[in-house]
Amino acid sequence: MSKFAFVEFGSNRIAFDSKILLTIPNASLSGSERQLLILGNGLKKRGYEVAFCLLGGKGSIENEIIKINCKFYKFDGNKLYFKKLFFYYKIINLFKPDIIISFNWAANNYTRIIKILPASNKFIHIAGERGRGLKDEKIKNFIDQLLHNFSNRIISNSLHQKEELIKYEKIKPSKIDVILNGLKLNEEPLSGVQELRSDFLGNQFQTIICTAVNFSEHKNIPLMLESLELLFNKTDKILFLFLGDSRDKQQYVDYVNDNAILNKHIKFLGYLDNPLPIFLASDLFLFTSIWEGMPNVLIEAMSCGLPIITTPFGGSSELIKNNKNGFILNEFDKKEIVDLILKVIDKNKTLKIIGRNALKVSQKFKIDNMVQSYINVIEEEKK
């Protein structure tokens, strides 16, 4: 590879000579990992030399990195932090990045520690803060307060998250930039959606509600299942689709299989490379998280004109305006969830208006916007 790569922006020809290492603490394929992949692919297309570092070992993200033809390094050892830190230190000095962009708390602080070690390769560090429950993470917040100044910039994917970082970690507002997630949005009608919907509905159901989750604790799946059991005792015309996969999923599959009413109405579809056809075939999207940053899946669903019902996690109002482009619950309460679903499922005209408004909001989250915002930060820090 030549030292300089050239990229056209309108009439301007810009030369880049930067190597970027993208670091993630996990190797599964969830929201943060997908965002890092999208960012890496976008930066590569713009002429940067990009590599990935996977501190969580082997996982499904590897195949996705291969698809975009990027180099990656993975930690295959056990969970001993010092071994992982030493591995990361070696990779940084091997690849010699000009910039490291890390996502999530562990990767951010591993990078900060390495930056202050003697004989470490000198680099610009951009720390990506994704959604997490800062209010209840006192130890993590304390460590962040000690180390955050070793990052050149901190990126939050929502205004709410930025406000939380300022409040709980005492980070100066000027150090934090808000860059909205960039996603592949639904931009044209997909064929076969009506047939897909008909196959799911069969002769038994009239309405499809879906969700897409990684089944982690903060997704609050017990509340979702309790609500669904109450709902299915009131109506037998609704089918519920779970999209997503993780090691935490099986306990919920077993629970549903052992519950006759839930088993009758719920299907687990697993991880889908493209969930948009399911969103287009559905009538509502249900989300029960306790906390989030800016959930990718809500934006993807909204780009399909799918009305959202969500619990009031921090930042929900940043994306959804209640009764305008979706519905935000007042409490984390199963009865309120069920009452709202039953209230809106038959109001086709209202749901169509909500869906159209949701589609408009989703257009802010385009990939090019996100990639260019990161490039702006990178080039500012290089000056």
C-alpha positions as a Markdown table, in Angstrom:
| # | Residue | x | y | z |
|---|---|---|---|---|
| 1 | Met | 0.0 | 0.0 | 0.0 |
| 2 | Ser | 1.3 | 3.4 | -0.9 |
| 3 | Lys | 1.8 | 6.0 | 1.8 |
| 4 | Phe | -0.9 | 8.3 | 0.6 |
| 5 | Ala | -4.5 | 7.3 | -0.4 |
| 6 | Phe | -6.5 | 9.8 | -2.4 |
| 7 | Val | -10.3 | 10.3 | -2.1 |
| 8 | Glu | -12.6 | 12.5 | -4.1 |
| 9 | Phe | -15.0 | 14.8 | -2.2 |
| 10 | Gly | -16.9 | 16.8 | -4.8 |
| 11 | Ser | -14.2 | 18.8 | -6.6 |
| 12 | Asn | -11.6 | 18.3 | -3.8 |
| 13 | Arg | -9.0 | 15.6 | -3.8 |
| 14 | Ile | -7.9 | 14.9 | -0.3 |
| 15 | Ala | -4.8 | 12.8 | 0.7 |
| 16 | Phe | -4.9 | 10.6 | 3.8 |
| 17 | Asp | -1.8 | 8.9 | 5.3 |
| 18 | Ser | -3.4 | 7.6 | 8.5 |
| 19 | Lys | -3.6 | 4.1 | 10.0 |
| 20 | Ile | -6.6 | 3.5 | 12.2 |
| 21 | Leu | -7.1 | 0.7 | 14.7 |
| 22 | Leu | -10.7 | 0.0 | 15.7 |
| 23 | Thr | -10.9 | -1.8 | 19.1 |
| 24 | Ile | -13.9 | -3.5 | 20.6 |
| 25 | Pro | -14.0 | -5.6 | 23.8 |
| 26 | Asn | -16.4 | -8.2 | 22.4 |
| 27 | Ala | -16.4 | -10.4 | 19.4 |
| 28 | Ser | -20.2 | -11.0 | 19.2 |
| 29 | Leu | -22.3 | -9.0 | 16.7 |
| 30 | Ser | -24.5 | -6.6 | 18.6 |
| 31 | Gly | -25.2 | -2.9 | 18.2 |
| 32 | Ser | -21.8 | -1.5 | 19.1 |
| 33 | Glu | -19.9 | -4.1 | 17.0 |
| 34 | Arg | -22.1 | -3.4 | 14.0 |
| 35 | Gln | -21.5 | 0.3 | 14.3 |
| 36 | Leu | -17.7 | -0.2 | 14.5 |
| 37 | Leu | -17.9 | -2.4 | 11.3 |
| 38 | Ile | -19.9 | 0.2 | 9.5 |
| 39 | Leu | -17.5 | 2.9 | 10.6 |
| 40 | Gly | -14.5 | 0.8 | 9.6 |
| 41 | Asn | -15.9 | 0.1 | 6.2 |
| 42 | Gly | -16.7 | 3.7 | 5.7 |
| 43 | Leu | -13.2 | 4.9 | 6.7 |
| 44 | Lys | -11.6 | 2.3 | 4.5 |
| 45 | Lys | -13.6 | 3.5 | 1.5 |
| 46 | Arg | -12.5 | 7.0 | 2.2 |
| 47 | Gly | -8.8 | 6.0 | 2.0 |
| 48 | Tyr | -7.7 | 5.3 | 5.5 |
| 49 | Glu | -5.8 | 2.1 | 6.3 |
| 50 | Val | -8.1 | 0.2 | 8.8 |
| 51 | Ala | -7.5 | -2.8 | 11.1 |
| 52 | Phe | -9.6 | -4.2 | 13.9 |
| 53 | Cys | -8.6 | -5.4 | 17.4 |
| 54 | Leu | -11.0 | -7.9 | 19.1 |
| 55 | Leu | -10.2 | -8.1 | 22.8 |
| 56 | Gly | -13.1 | -10.6 | 23.4 |
| 57 | Gly | -11.6 | -13.4 | 21.4 |
| 58 | Lys | -13.4 | -15.4 | 18.6 |
| 59 | Gly | -16.9 | -14.5 | 17.5 |
| 60 | Ser | -19.3 | -13.8 | 14.7 |
| 61 | Ile | -17.8 | -10.3 | 14.0 |
| 62 | Glu | -14.7 | -12.0 | 12.4 |
| 63 | Asn | -16.7 | -13.1 | 9.3 |
| 64 | Glu | -18.1 | -9.6 | 8.9 |
| 65 | Ile | -14.6 | -8.1 | 9.1 |
| 66 | Ile | -13.4 | -10.5 | 6.4 |
| 67 | Lys | -16.3 | -9.5 | 4.2 |
| 68 | Ile | -15.1 | -5.9 | 4.2 |
| 69 | Asn | -11.5 | -7.1 | 3.5 |
| 70 | Cys | -9.9 | -5.7 | 6.6 |
| 71 | Lys | -7.1 | -7.0 | 8.8 |
| 72 | Phe | -7.9 | -8.0 | 12.4 |
| 73 | Tyr | -6.2 | -9.1 | 15.5 |
| 74 | Lys | -7.9 | -11.1 | 18.2 |
| 75 | Phe | -7.1 | -12.1 | 21.8 |
| 76 | Asp | -7.6 | -15.8 | 22.2 |
| 77 | Gly | -6.5 | -16.1 | 25.9 |
| 78 | Asn | -8.5 | -16.2 | 29.1 |
| 79 | Lys | -9.9 | -13.3 | 30.9 |
| 80 | Leu | -6.8 | -12.3 | 32.8 |
| 81 | Tyr | -6.7 | -8.5 | 32.4 |
| 82 | Phe | -2.9 | -8.2 | 32.4 |
| 83 | Lys | -2.6 | -10.8 | 29.6 |
| 84 | Lys | -5.2 | -9.0 | 27.6 |
| 85 | Leu | -3.5 | -5.6 | 28.2 |
| 86 | Phe | -0.1 | -7.0 | 27.2 |
| 87 | Phe | -1.6 | -8.5 | 24.0 |
| 88 | Tyr | -3.1 | -5.2 | 23.1 |
| 89 | Tyr | 0.1 | -3.3 | 23.8 |
| 90 | Lys | 1.9 | -5.7 | 21.4 |
| 91 | Ile | -0.7 | -5.2 | 18.7 |
| 92 | Ile | -0.5 | -1.4 | 19.0 |
| 93 | Asn | 3.3 | -1.5 | 18.6 |
| 94 | Leu | 3.0 | -3.9 | 15.7 |
| 95 | Phe | 0.4 | -2.1 | 13.7 |
| 96 | Lys | 1.6 | 1.4 | 14.8 |
| 97 | Pro | -1.7 | 3.2 | 14.3 |
| 98 | Asp | -1.9 | 6.9 | 14.1 |
| 99 | Ile | -5.4 | 6.8 | 15.5 |
| 100 | Ile | -7.2 | 4.4 | 17.7 |
| 101 | Ile | -11.0 | 4.5 | 17.9 |
| 102 | Ser | -12.3 | 2.2 | 20.7 |
| 103 | Phe | -15.9 | 1.4 | 21.5 |
| 104 | Asn | -17.2 | 0.6 | 25.0 |
| 105 | Trp | -15.8 | 1.1 | 28.5 |
| 106 | Ala | -13.3 | -1.7 | 28.7 |
| 107 | Ala | -11.7 | -1.0 | 25.3 |
| 108 | Asn | -11.6 | 2.7 | 26.1 |
| 109 | Asn | -9.7 | 2.2 | 29.3 |
| 110 | Tyr | -7.3 | -0.4 | 28.0 |
| 111 | Thr | -6.4 | 2.1 | 25.3 |
| 112 | Arg | -5.9 | 4.9 | 27.9 |
| 113 | Ile | -3.7 | 2.8 | 30.0 |
| 114 | Ile | -1.5 | 1.8 | 27.1 |
| 115 | Lys | -1.3 | 5.4 | 26.0 |
| 116 | Ile | 0.5 | 6.3 | 29.2 |
| 117 | Leu | 2.9 | 3.3 | 29.2 |
| 118 | Pro | 6.6 | 4.0 | 28.3 |
| 119 | Ala | 7.8 | 3.1 | 24.9 |
| 120 | Ser | 4.2 | 2.8 | 23.6 |
| 121 | Asn | 3.5 | 3.9 | 20.0 |
| 122 | Lys | 2.1 | 7.4 | 20.1 |
| 123 | Phe | -1.4 | 7.8 | 18.8 |
| 124 | Ile | -4.5 | 9.8 | 18.9 |
| 125 | His | -7.3 | 8.2 | 20.9 |
| 126 | Ile | -11.0 | 8.7 | 20.2 |
| 127 | Ala | -13.1 | 6.9 | 22.8 |
| 128 | Gly | -16.5 | 5.8 | 21.7 |
| 129 | Glu | -19.0 | 5.8 | 24.6 |
| 130 | Arg | -22.0 | 3.6 | 23.8 |
| 131 | Gly | -25.1 | 3.3 | 26.0 |
| 132 | Arg | -24.6 | 2.1 | 29.5 |
| 133 | Gly | -26.2 | 2.7 | 32.9 |
| 134 | Leu | -23.8 | 5.3 | 34.3 |
| 135 | Lys | -26.0 | 6.0 | 37.3 |
| 136 | Asp | -25.3 | 2.6 | 38.9 |
| 137 | Glu | -21.7 | 2.1 | 37.8 |
| 138 | Lys | -19.7 | 3.9 | 40.5 |
| 139 | Ile | -16.5 | 1.9 | 40.1 |
| 140 | Lys | -16.5 | 2.3 | 36.3 |
| 141 | Asn | -17.3 | 6.0 | 36.7 |
| 142 | Phe | -14.4 | 6.5 | 39.1 |
| 143 | Ile | -11.9 | 4.8 | 36.7 |
| 144 | Asp | -13.2 | 6.9 | 33.9 |
| 145 | Gln | -12.7 | 10.0 | 35.9 |
| 146 | Leu | -9.1 | 9.0 | 36.5 |
| 147 | Leu | -8.3 | 8.1 | 32.9 |
| 148 | His | -10.6 | 10.0 | 30.5 |
| 149 | Asn | -8.1 | 12.8 | 30.0 |
| 150 | Phe | -5.8 | 10.4 | 28.2 |
| 151 | Ser | -8.3 | 10.3 | 25.4 |
| 152 | Asn | -8.1 | 13.1 | 22.9 |
| 153 | Arg | -11.8 | 13.1 | 22.2 |
| 154 | Ile | -14.8 | 11.2 | 23.5 |
| 155 | Ile | -17.7 | 10.4 | 21.2 |
| 156 | Ser | -21.3 | 9.9 | 22.5 |
| 157 | Asn | -24.0 | 8.6 | 20.2 |
| 158 | Ser | -26.7 | 10.6 | 22.0 |
| 159 | Leu | -27.2 | 13.9 | 23.8 |
| 160 | His | -28.5 | 12.0 | 26.8 |
| 161 | Gln | -25.4 | 9.9 | 27.0 |
| 162 | Lys | -23.2 | 13.1 | 26.9 |
| 163 | Glu | -25.2 | 14.6 | 29.7 |
| 164 | Glu | -24.8 | 11.4 | 31.8 |
| 165 | Leu | -21.0 | 11.5 | 31.2 |
| 166 | Ile | -20.8 | 15.1 | 32.3 |
| 167 | Lys | -23.0 | 14.4 | 35.4 |
| 168 | Tyr | -21.5 | 11.2 | 36.7 |
| 169 | Glu | -17.9 | 11.3 | 35.4 |
| 170 | Lys | -17.3 | 15.0 | 35.6 |
| 171 | Ile | -16.0 | 15.2 | 32.0 |
| 172 | Lys | -15.8 | 18.6 | 30.5 |
| 173 | Pro | -18.5 | 19.2 | 27.9 |
| 174 | Ser | -16.0 | 20.5 | 25.3 |
| 175 | Lys | -14.2 | 17.1 | 25.3 |
| 176 | Ile | -17.4 | 15.2 | 24.2 |
| 177 | Asp | -18.8 | 15.2 | 20.7 |
| 178 | Val | -22.2 | 13.7 | 19.8 |
| 179 | Ile | -22.2 | 11.7 | 16.6 |
| 180 | Leu | -25.4 | 9.9 | 15.8 |
| 181 | Asn | -25.2 | 6.3 | 14.7 |
| 182 | Gly | -25.1 | 5.5 | 11.0 |
| 183 | Leu | -27.2 | 2.7 | 9.7 |
| 184 | Lys | -28.4 | 1.0 | 6.6 |
| 185 | Leu | -31.9 | 2.2 | 6.4 |
| 186 | Asn | -34.8 | 1.0 | 4.4 |
| 187 | Glu | -34.9 | 3.2 | 1.3 |
| 188 | Glu | -37.1 | 1.3 | -1.2 |
| 189 | Pro | -39.9 | -1.3 | -1.1 |
| 190 | Leu | -38.7 | -4.9 | -0.7 |
| 191 | Ser | -40.3 | -7.6 | -2.7 |
| 192 | Gly | -42.0 | -10.5 | -0.9 |
| 193 | Val | -43.0 | -8.7 | 2.3 |
| 194 | Gln | -46.7 | -9.3 | 1.9 |
| 195 | Glu | -46.0 | -13.0 | 1.3 |
| 196 | Leu | -43.8 | -13.1 | 4.4 |
| 197 | Arg | -46.5 | -11.5 | 6.5 |
| 198 | Ser | -49.1 | -13.9 | 5.2 |
| 199 | Asp | -46.9 | -16.9 | 6.0 |
| 200 | Phe | -46.5 | -15.7 | 9.6 |
| 201 | Leu | -50.1 | -14.9 | 10.1 |
| 202 | Gly | -51.6 | -18.0 | 8.6 |
| 203 | Asn | -55.2 | -18.5 | 9.5 |
| 204 | Gln | -54.7 | -17.9 | 13.2 |
| 205 | Phe | -53.3 | -14.4 | 13.7 |
| 206 | Gln | -54.2 | -10.9 | 12.7 |
| 207 | Thr | -51.4 | -8.8 | 14.1 |
| 208 | Ile | -47.6 | -9.1 | 14.2 |
| 209 | Ile | -45.5 | -7.5 | 17.0 |
| 210 | Cys | -41.7 | -7.9 | 16.9 |
| 211 | Thr | -38.6 | -7.0 | 18.8 |
| 212 | Ala | -34.9 | -7.4 | 18.2 |
| 213 | Val | -32.6 | -7.9 | 21.2 |
| 214 | Asn | -29.3 | -9.5 | 22.3 |
| 215 | Phe | -31.1 | -10.9 | 25.4 |
| 216 | Ser | -28.7 | -9.2 | 27.9 |
| 217 | Glu | -29.9 | -8.2 | 31.3 |
| 218 | His | -30.6 | -4.6 | 30.6 |
| 219 | Lys | -33.0 | -5.5 | 27.7 |
| 220 | Asn | -35.4 | -6.5 | 30.5 |
| 221 | Ile | -36.8 | -9.6 | 28.8 |
| 222 | Pro | -38.6 | -10.8 | 31.9 |
| 223 | Leu | -40.8 | -7.7 | 31.7 |
| 224 | Met | -41.4 | -8.4 | 28.0 |
| 225 | Leu | -42.5 | -12.0 | 28.6 |
| 226 | Glu | -44.7 | -11.1 | 31.6 |
| 227 | Ser | -46.4 | -8.5 | 29.5 |
| 228 | Leu | -46.9 | -10.9 | 26.6 |
| 229 | Glu | -48.4 | -13.5 | 28.8 |
| 230 | Leu | -50.9 | -11.0 | 30.1 |
| 231 | Leu | -51.6 | -9.8 | 26.5 |
| 232 | Phe | -52.2 | -13.3 | 25.1 |
| 233 | Asn | -54.6 | -14.0 | 27.9 |
| 234 | Lys | -56.7 | -11.1 | 26.6 |
| 235 | Thr | -56.4 | -11.8 | 22.8 |
| 236 | Asp | -55.3 | -14.8 | 20.8 |
| 237 | Lys | -54.9 | -12.9 | 17.5 |
| 238 | Ile | -51.3 | -11.6 | 18.0 |
| 239 | Leu | -48.1 | -13.3 | 16.9 |
| 240 | Phe | -44.8 | -12.1 | 18.5 |
| 241 | Leu | -41.4 | -12.4 | 16.8 |
| 242 | Phe | -38.1 | -12.3 | 18.6 |
| 243 | Leu | -35.1 | -11.4 | 16.5 |
| 244 | Gly | -31.6 | -11.7 | 17.8 |
| 245 | Asp | -29.2 | -14.1 | 19.4 |
| 246 | Ser | -26.6 | -14.5 | 22.2 |
| 247 | Arg | -25.5 | -16.9 | 24.9 |
| 248 | Asp | -28.2 | -15.5 | 27.2 |
| 249 | Lys | -31.0 | -16.4 | 24.8 |
| 250 | Gln | -31.6 | -20.1 | 25.6 |
| 251 | Gln | -33.0 | -19.5 | 29.1 |
| 252 | Tyr | -35.8 | -17.5 | 27.6 |
| 253 | Val | -36.4 | -20.0 | 24.8 |
| 254 | Asp | -36.7 | -22.7 | 27.5 |
| 255 | Tyr | -39.1 | -20.5 | 29.5 |
| 256 | Val | -41.3 | -19.9 | 26.5 |
| 257 | Asn | -41.3 | -23.6 | 25.5 |
| 258 | Asp | -42.5 | -24.6 | 29.0 |
| 259 | Asn | -45.3 | -22.0 | 28.9 |
| 260 | Ala | -48.2 | -23.2 | 26.7 |
| 261 | Ile | -49.7 | -19.8 | 26.0 |
| 262 | Leu | -46.4 | -18.1 | 25.2 |
| 263 | Asn | -45.2 | -21.0 | 23.1 |
| 264 | Lys | -48.4 | -20.7 | 21.0 |
| 265 | His | -47.8 | -17.0 | 20.2 |
| 266 | Ile | -44.0 | -16.5 | 20.1 |
| 267 | Lys | -41.4 | -17.4 | 17.5 |
| 268 | Phe | -37.7 | -17.0 | 17.9 |
| 269 | Leu | -36.1 | -16.2 | 14.5 |
| 270 | Gly | -32.5 | -15.8 | 15.7 |
| 271 | Tyr | -30.0 | -13.4 | 14.3 |
| 272 | Leu | -30.8 | -12.0 | 10.8 |
| 273 | Asp | -28.3 | -10.2 | 8.6 |
| 274 | Asn | -31.2 | -8.1 | 7.3 |
| 275 | Pro | -34.1 | -7.6 | 9.7 |
| 276 | Leu | -35.8 | -5.0 | 7.6 |
| 277 | Pro | -38.3 | -7.5 | 5.8 |
| 278 | Ile | -39.5 | -8.6 | 9.3 |
| 279 | Phe | -40.0 | -4.9 | 10.3 |
| 280 | Leu | -41.9 | -4.2 | 7.1 |
| 281 | Ala | -44.1 | -7.2 | 7.7 |
| 282 | Ser | -44.9 | -6.2 | 11.3 |
| 283 | Asp | -47.5 | -3.9 | 12.9 |
| 284 | Leu | -45.7 | -2.8 | 16.1 |
| 285 | Phe | -42.2 | -3.0 | 17.6 |
| 286 | Leu | -41.9 | -3.5 | 21.4 |
| 287 | Phe | -38.8 | -2.5 | 23.4 |
| 288 | Thr | -38.5 | -2.9 | 27.1 |
| 289 | Ser | -34.9 | -1.9 | 27.9 |
| 290 | Ile | -33.9 | -0.4 | 31.3 |
| 291 | Trp | -31.2 | 1.8 | 29.8 |
| 292 | Glu | -29.8 | 2.4 | 26.3 |
| 293 | Gly | -27.7 | 5.0 | 24.4 |
| 294 | Met | -29.2 | 5.3 | 21.0 |
| 295 | Pro | -30.5 | 1.9 | 20.0 |
| 296 | Asn | -29.7 | 1.0 | 16.4 |
| 297 | Val | -32.6 | -1.4 | 16.1 |
| 298 | Leu | -35.2 | 1.3 | 16.9 |
| 299 | Ile | -33.8 | 3.5 | 14.1 |
| 300 | Glu | -33.9 | 0.6 | 11.7 |
| 301 | Ala | -37.5 | -0.2 | 12.6 |
| 302 | Met | -38.5 | 3.4 | 12.2 |
| 303 | Ser | -36.9 | 3.5 | 8.8 |
| 304 | Cys | -39.5 | 0.8 | 7.8 |
| 305 | Gly | -42.3 | 3.0 | 9.1 |
| 306 | Leu | -42.9 | 0.6 | 12.1 |
| 307 | Pro | -44.4 | 2.3 | 15.1 |
| 308 | Ile | -42.4 | 1.8 | 18.4 |
| 309 | Ile | -43.7 | 1.1 | 21.9 |
| 310 | Thr | -40.8 | 1.6 | 24.3 |
| 311 | Thr | -40.1 | 1.8 | 28.0 |
| 312 | Pro | -38.8 | 5.2 | 29.2 |
| 313 | Phe | -35.1 | 4.5 | 29.1 |
| 314 | Gly | -32.8 | 7.5 | 29.3 |
| 315 | Gly | -32.7 | 9.2 | 26.0 |
| 316 | Ser | -35.9 | 7.6 | 24.6 |
| 317 | Ser | -37.4 | 11.0 | 24.1 |
| 318 | Glu | -34.4 | 12.1 | 22.1 |
| 319 | Leu | -35.5 | 9.7 | 19.4 |
| 320 | Ile | -39.2 | 9.3 | 20.0 |
| 321 | Lys | -41.8 | 12.0 | 20.5 |
| 322 | Asn | -44.7 | 10.4 | 22.3 |
| 323 | Asn | -47.8 | 9.9 | 20.2 |
| 324 | Lys | -46.1 | 11.7 | 17.3 |
| 325 | Asn | -43.6 | 9.2 | 15.9 |
| 326 | Gly | -43.9 | 6.4 | 18.5 |
| 327 | Phe | -45.1 | 5.6 | 22.0 |
| 328 | Ile | -43.1 | 6.0 | 25.3 |
| 329 | Leu | -44.5 | 4.3 | 28.3 |
| 330 | Asn | -44.8 | 6.1 | 31.7 |
| 331 | Glu | -43.5 | 3.2 | 33.7 |
| 332 | Phe | -41.8 | -0.2 | 33.4 |
| 333 | Asp | -45.2 | -1.8 | 33.9 |
| 334 | Lys | -46.7 | -4.8 | 32.2 |
| 335 | Lys | -50.3 | -3.7 | 32.6 |
| 336 | Glu | -49.5 | -0.3 | 30.9 |
| 337 | Ile | -47.7 | -2.1 | 28.1 |
| 338 | Val | -50.7 | -4.4 | 27.5 |
| 339 | Asp | -53.3 | -1.6 | 27.7 |
| 340 | Leu | -51.4 | 0.5 | 25.2 |
| 341 | Ile | -51.0 | -2.4 | 22.7 |
| 342 | Leu | -54.7 | -3.2 | 22.9 |
| 343 | Lys | -55.5 | 0.5 | 22.5 |
| 344 | Val | -53.5 | 1.0 | 19.3 |
| 345 | Ile | -53.5 | -2.2 | 17.3 |
| 346 | Asp | -56.9 | -1.6 | 15.7 |
| 347 | Lys | -56.2 | 2.1 | 15.0 |
| 348 | Asn | -54.8 | 1.6 | 11.5 |
| 349 | Lys | -55.0 | 5.3 | 10.5 |
| 350 | Thr | -53.2 | 6.4 | 13.7 |
| 351 | Leu | -50.5 | 3.8 | 13.2 |
| 352 | Lys | -49.9 | 4.8 | 9.6 |
| 353 | Ile | -49.4 | 8.5 | 10.6 |
| 354 | Ile | -47.1 | 7.4 | 13.5 |
| 355 | Gly | -45.2 | 5.2 | 11.0 |
| 356 | Arg | -44.7 | 8.0 | 8.5 |
| 357 | Asn | -43.4 | 10.3 | 11.1 |
| 358 | Ala | -41.0 | 7.6 | 12.4 |
| 359 | Leu | -39.7 | 7.2 | 8.9 |
| 360 | Lys | -38.9 | 10.9 | 8.6 |
| 361 | Val | -36.9 | 10.9 | 11.9 |
| 362 | Ser | -34.9 | 7.9 | 10.9 |
| 363 | Gln | -33.3 | 9.7 | 7.9 |
| 364 | Lys | -31.0 | 11.6 | 10.3 |
| 365 | Phe | -29.1 | 8.4 | 10.9 |
| 366 | Lys | -27.4 | 7.8 | 7.5 |
| 367 | Ile | -24.0 | 6.1 | 7.3 |
| 368 | Asp | -22.4 | 8.9 | 5.3 |
| 369 | Asn | -23.3 | 11.4 | 7.9 |
| 370 | Met | -21.7 | 9.3 | 10.7 |
| 371 | Val | -18.5 | 8.5 | 8.8 |
| 372 | Gln | -18.0 | 12.1 | 7.8 |
| 373 | Ser | -18.5 | 13.3 | 11.4 |
| 374 | Tyr | -15.7 | 10.9 | 12.6 |
| 375 | Ile | -13.4 | 12.0 | 9.8 |
| 376 | Asn | -14.0 | 15.6 | 10.8 |
| 377 | Val | -12.9 | 14.7 | 14.4 |
| 378 | Ile | -9.9 | 12.7 | 13.1 |
| 379 | Glu | -8.6 | 15.5 | 10.9 |
| 380 | Glu | -9.1 | 18.1 | 13.6 |
| 381 | Glu | -7.0 | 16.1 | 16.0 |
| 382 | Lys | -4.2 | 15.6 | 13.5 |
| 383 | Lys | -3.7 | 19.3 | 13.1 |
